[in-house]
């Protein structure tokens, strides 16, 4: 059975916010604990990983992305939200494990396969809008 995970895509001025986990860059997110809903999970992850808060949730992607976990054995099933964090400016992200990347620069970094799948779906969905 796949582990339930929730991620948030934060995009500003064509830049995507990613966090470093082990050898990979991934979207901010985490495993949903028993009794926790997806938004609670996002709030806790953003607070712990980036010392920030989720400022808004604009929408949830229609598709759930499934694949191998980059950080633990087994598969994950990822629900993905699009939103923003509270930091007023892109330069407010100071944590060395969180950085902004352009769509072009994402190709040059080591993404987990599941993050690649999520971003491919996100960008393909945006073309259709």
DAGI-V435919 format. One record per residue. SS is DSSP state (~ for helix, > for strand, _ for the rest). OMEGA is omega in radians with two decimals (NA if undefined). Layout:
ss:SS omega:OMEGA
ss:SS omega:OMEGA
This chain:
ss:_ omega:-3.09
ss:_ omega:3.06
ss:> omega:3.13
ss:> omega:-3.10
ss:> omega:3.04
ss:> omega:3.11
ss:> omega:3.03
ss:> omega:3.03
ss:> omega:3.08
ss:> omega:-3.12
ss:> omega:3.07
ss:> omega:3.08
ss:_ omega:3.11
ss:_ omega:-3.14
ss:> omega:3.13
ss:> omega:3.10
ss:> omega:3.11
ss:> omega:3.08
ss:> omega:-3.13
ss:> omega:3.08
ss:> omega:-3.09
ss:_ omega:-3.13
ss:_ omega:-2.99
ss:> omega:2.93
ss:> omega:-3.11
ss:> omega:3.03
ss:> omega:3.04
ss:> omega:3.14
ss:> omega:-3.13
ss:> omega:-3.13
ss:> omega:3.12
ss:_ omega:-3.13
ss:_ omega:3.09
ss:_ omega:3.14
ss:_ omega:-3.10
ss:_ omega:3.05
ss:_ omega:-3.03
ss:~ omega:-3.12
ss:~ omega:3.06
ss:~ omega:3.14
ss:~ omega:3.13
ss:~ omega:3.14
ss:~ omega:-3.14
ss:~ omega:-3.13
ss:~ omega:-3.13
ss:~ omega:3.11
ss:~ omega:-3.07
ss:~ omega:-3.09
ss:~ omega:-3.01
ss:~ omega:-3.11
ss:_ omega:-3.06
ss:_ omega:3.08
ss:_ omega:3.05
ss:> omega:-3.11
ss:> omega:-3.13
ss:> omega:3.00
ss:> omega:-3.06
ss:> omega:-3.13
ss:> omega:3.06
ss:> omega:3.09
ss:_ omega:-3.08
ss:_ omega:-3.04
ss:_ omega:2.96
ss:_ omega:-3.09
ss:> omega:-3.13
ss:> omega:3.10
ss:> omega:-3.12
ss:> omega:3.11
ss:_ omega:3.09
ss:_ omega:-3.01
ss:_ omega:3.14
ss:_ omega:3.10
ss:_ omega:3.07
ss:_ omega:-3.11
ss:> omega:3.04
ss:> omega:3.04
ss:> omega:-2.95
ss:> omega:2.94
ss:> omega:-3.02
ss:> omega:3.06
ss:> omega:3.02
ss:> omega:-3.10
ss:> omega:-3.13
ss:> omega:3.08
ss:> omega:-3.00
ss:_ omega:-3.11
ss:_ omega:-3.04
ss:_ omega:-3.08
ss:_ omega:3.10
ss:~ omega:-3.13
ss:~ omega:3.11
ss:~ omega:3.08
ss:_ omega:-3.05
ss:_ omega:-3.09
ss:_ omega:-3.11
ss:_ omega:3.12
ss:_ omega:3.09
ss:> omega:-3.13
ss:> omega:3.05
ss:> omega:3.13
ss:> omega:3.02
ss:> omega:3.12
ss:~ omega:-3.14
ss:~ omega:-3.10
ss:~ omega:3.12
ss:~ omega:-3.14
ss:_ omega:-3.05
ss:_ omega:-3.12
ss:_ omega:-3.10
ss:_ omega:3.08
ss:> omega:2.98
ss:_ omega:3.13
ss:~ omega:-3.12
ss:~ omega:3.09
ss:~ omega:3.05
ss:~ omega:-3.13
ss:~ omega:3.13
ss:~ omega:-3.11
ss:~ omega:3.06
ss:~ omega:3.12
ss:~ omega:3.14
ss:~ omega:-3.13
ss:~ omega:3.12
ss:~ omega:3.11
ss:~ omega:-3.13
ss:~ omega:3.12
ss:~ omega:-3.09
ss:~ omega:-3.08
ss:_ omega:NA
